[in-house]
Amino acid sequence: MAATAAVTAGNRRRRSRAPAGGAGNDDAEEHHANPFIDTASSTSSRVQFRNVASRARWVEEAGAAEVVESKGKLWLTTGVTRGGKLCYNVEEIGFLVEKSALILLNDKDQTIGIEDIYEKIAGGKYGCSWDTFQAYKHLKSLGYIVGRYGVPWTLKNSSTSDTNQSFNKVDGTCSDITKSLKEMHIDRLTPSFEVYLPNSMFKKSSPGAPNFLLCLLRNKPFARVELEMLENNFGGIPLKYCHVDNNGRVSFLCFDEVALPRLP
Amino acid sequence: MSRIIADLQASLRDSEAVAMLSGDGAILAVHDLAVLLNRAAFGRHIENAGEEKRQWFQLGPEEMFFLYHTLKCITVQSANKKQMGEAELWDLFTSTSEPFPEMYKAYQHLRLKNWVVKSGLQYGADFVAYRHHPALVHSEFAVIVVPEGEAFGGRCGRLQVWSDLLCALRASGSVAKTLLVLTISTKACDLTSSDCLCQLIVHERTITRWIPQQCRELRDNPSREEASTEKQEDTREGIVFSYWGVILSFTIISVLAYKLKF
């Protein structure tokens, strides 16, 4: 059935092409599902239900989970390898558990429920905040490959101190890399994630340079001076900015420096 | 455009054009220069059936000051025929409109690069900028001017809250223009005189929305990320199967019919 295979591949390509947006129309358009109508069809049809989920054990000292049983293919672009072991950080755990692709266990091999996972994220102790998690989920769901900025995808040794160092905080709290940036008085301004376009050839052993770095903007937009300092420090790789509003809506912006040409 | 403006400058000088202050801007009467003024996109023509020889144009404060101060091709009088000097004009404009220094600097910055700059108020911006005459091109940019520095006092608060910035972005996007933010910065500087203009620095930055759904670069191998909806996929595949089934059966039937006929 080569014909059908070709057609489905074509369908997949077509489906992934952008929904036509008018200039300036963006994913912020409101589409309200009417809650006053009884819908027979399940509204959760977008969520992937998997029959087989990977299993990982939460390691409190590392603030991450070690995978004990890996299923499926998501691990190829999610999680980092430390001394041969695959580890997921909190936002990865949250994402995978929401997709029923992962079961998180405590050291007594009991399942850790989603409320506890949300607690871990919202608490902000493990290097990711609730807002940052929204941004992470949004991009991952669209197929982007997202890793914490400054965290290598693979490391040979797995000693605890290394793990602590490498799981440096997405929010710019203490870690080696962010310490040196603090000295430069721009501790608000580290990128949170490095992002790669969807890529079936992605290899953690040689990921290449990210397509862009994502910075999370919170209370207020960046001032010009802050933007310029940020660009100088991470020059070369494009920067994109993400704003998560109070309702969890995620929007992405670019603040590009331009030089309008002198016209004839 | 630079040539048109140079021509306009020379012609206005030669005709010793005088603008009269009116309202927030000025009005200018010209003989035979209407076409040039229109082509250079300065001012708005005032219809006047009575006048045959002279054409009247209404100029905005930035336009008027640009012709007077930068191109130096007009003189300005007040309503009671009093000649206005540069300092007086500057005082007048800054007292009528506090943001005049940064607005004018932005206007002048773009005009000197030969962009056409018109008021952007109808689009929710300070200015709109065109690559050439508005009749020939659509404007590319909705321009918002943001001052920066103590000298500007409380005016530095623009685009400092999300609702502000996203509002401006939405407004410009809905009219298909890119939002251009011109930040006017200065070290301590005395804004009470037009001499401050050369100490103001203009920074250009665009704010654009990025839509992740539209920018994914797909290779031929489907992405390993299986977050896409398998259920929807199944339905689509079902439709595809039936589509091909129809084609196939139609082909078979026509072949059979063909064979039966012979």
Interface residues (C-beta under 8 A of the other chain):
Chain A: A3 T4 V7 T8 A9 N11 R12 R13 R15 S16 A18 P19 G21 A23 G24 N25 D26 D27 S45 R46 Q48 G72 K73 L74 L76 T77 K99 H138 L139 K140 S141 L142 G143 Y144 I145 L197 P198 N199 S200 M201 F202 K220 P221 A223 R224 L227 K240 H243 D245 S251 F252 L253 C254 F255 D256 E257 V258 A259 L260 P261 R262 L263 P264
Chain B: M1 S2 L110 K113 N114 W115 A129 R131 H132 V146 E148 L159 Q160 V161 W162 L165 L166 L169 R170 S172 G173 S174 V175 A176 L180 T183 S185 H203 E204 R205 T206 I207 T208 R209 W210 I211 P212 Q213 Q214 C215 R216 E217 L218 R219 N221 P222 S223 R224 E225 E226 A227 S228 T229 E230 K231 Q232 E233 R236 E237 V240 F241 W244
